[in-house]
Amino acid sequence: MSVNLRDSWRIGGVDIPTRVVLAPMAGVSVQAFRRQGRRFGAGLVCSEMVSCAGIEHRNERTLGYLRVGADEHPLAIQIFGAEPAAMAEAARMVEAAGADLVDMNFGCPVRKVTKTGAGAHLLGDPALACRITQAVAGAVEVPVSVKMRRGVEDGSRACLELGPRLVEAGASSLTLHPRSARQMYTGYADHSLTAELVDAVDVPVIASGDVTSRAKAESVLEATGASAVMVGRGAQGNPWAIREIVLGETAQPSREEVAAELIHFVRETVRELGEHRACGFLKKFYGWYLGHGRFPKPFTQELVRLRTTDEVVTRLLAAAPGAAALALELEADVPDEEVVLDRLPISLYGGG
Ligand SMILES: Cc1cc2nc3c(=O)[nH]c(=O)nc-3n(C[C@H](O)[C@H](O)[C@H](O)COP(=O)(O)O)c2cc1C
């Protein structure tokens, strides 16, 4: 049965207007990225993984991840940790910050995370994974979801046993990226496992991995019965991919549109992270935006070498003067707000 990518669906009581979810990506999913994802048609956006220990210790940088804009909803904030009580406390903070869903990371394969018992470690420790899920689901009113990989080792089918247990423990939705933790990003996402997971649980399943086009999104939804697809790397510097997937609009953006989106992204990120952090953070985005044959490679290299974001914007405007008016239009739509959490100004972004 084919699903219309523009159909709405629900996780618990949360209405999600389209079948495309913007993936949580550490070092990428800043507020500017999430807002842009919503503007281009993602039905649900997600923060990058936030350390529950950082939240517990009221680390100012970590709390910066809990900044929620009025135009981001529905938004999931993802937390990671290995301690049920600390995860429950972090979930309460996430709910208080205004997130519509609390997502838990049971898939991060990075050793720095797994050695603490968090992330993909939990795929091999189902009892702890269930205790965490139960504690978090019991701590908040908003729905709780889990994002996981297939298992720790190549060929593992651990997610199929763990999934139903997590649902029993209180998860209202599961996202599966069907690679093993060991695989990192090599090989391909085996969505036959996603189909098996869909059959094994009675909550919505989101299929993550290698979805970069409408054709792929439709084939994954059709083959798996998943409720939605998640798009990660395909949307980096390329929000037009989301529009293509959701709406089937295949028109490529003009150079002016690309430059305007990048200028707006730069300005929003500077507001979020401050000039110093934003300047380094943004460098990887230049190639992502300006690639795809949109601008010549030496131009990207030139932007990466510039020392301030003002210089980057000036250079972009010189290359695409028509971008100025478009960037102003984008700016006009940003809600004007200041968020203060736990009496700490949320001005910095970072670690966790
Ligand atoms: C740079 C990067 C950072 C990521 N960070 C996270 C994260 O914080 N939490 C998470 O659950 N998954 C994270 N992921 C995994 C993605 O959410 C997604 O599951 C994976 O990239 C597969 O989807 P894709 O092929 O569409 O990129 C990250 C992936 C990338 C490439």
The ligand as a Gaussian input file, in Angstrom:
#p B3LYP/6-31G(d) Opt

LIG

0 1
 C       27.257000      13.900000      11.250000
 C       26.240000      12.947000      11.804000
 C       25.842000      13.076000      13.119000
 C       24.876000      12.216000      13.658000
 N       24.451000      12.408000      14.944000
 C       23.423000      11.654000      15.430000
 C       22.845000      11.938000      16.700000
 O       23.234000      12.887000      17.412000
 N       21.839000      11.126000      17.135000
 C       21.352000      10.088000      16.379000
 O       20.432000       9.388000      16.809000
 N       21.873000       9.831000      15.156000
 C       22.866000      10.593000      14.657000
 N       23.335000      10.367000      13.402000
 C       22.696000       9.316000      12.571000
 C       21.579000       9.904000      11.695000
 O       20.522000      10.411000      12.491000
 C       21.015000       8.842000      10.702000
 O       20.403000       7.801000      11.429000
 C       22.103000       8.270000       9.803000
 O       22.954000       9.297000       9.308000
 C       21.516000       7.510000       8.622000
 O       20.700000       8.336000       7.850000
 P       21.186000       9.044000       6.460000
 O       21.679000       7.949000       5.553000
 O       19.942000       9.723000       5.980000
 O       22.299000      10.000000       6.806000
 C       24.316000      11.186000      12.858000
 C       24.740000      11.058000      11.535000
 C       25.679000      11.925000      10.992000
 C       26.081000      11.771000       9.559000

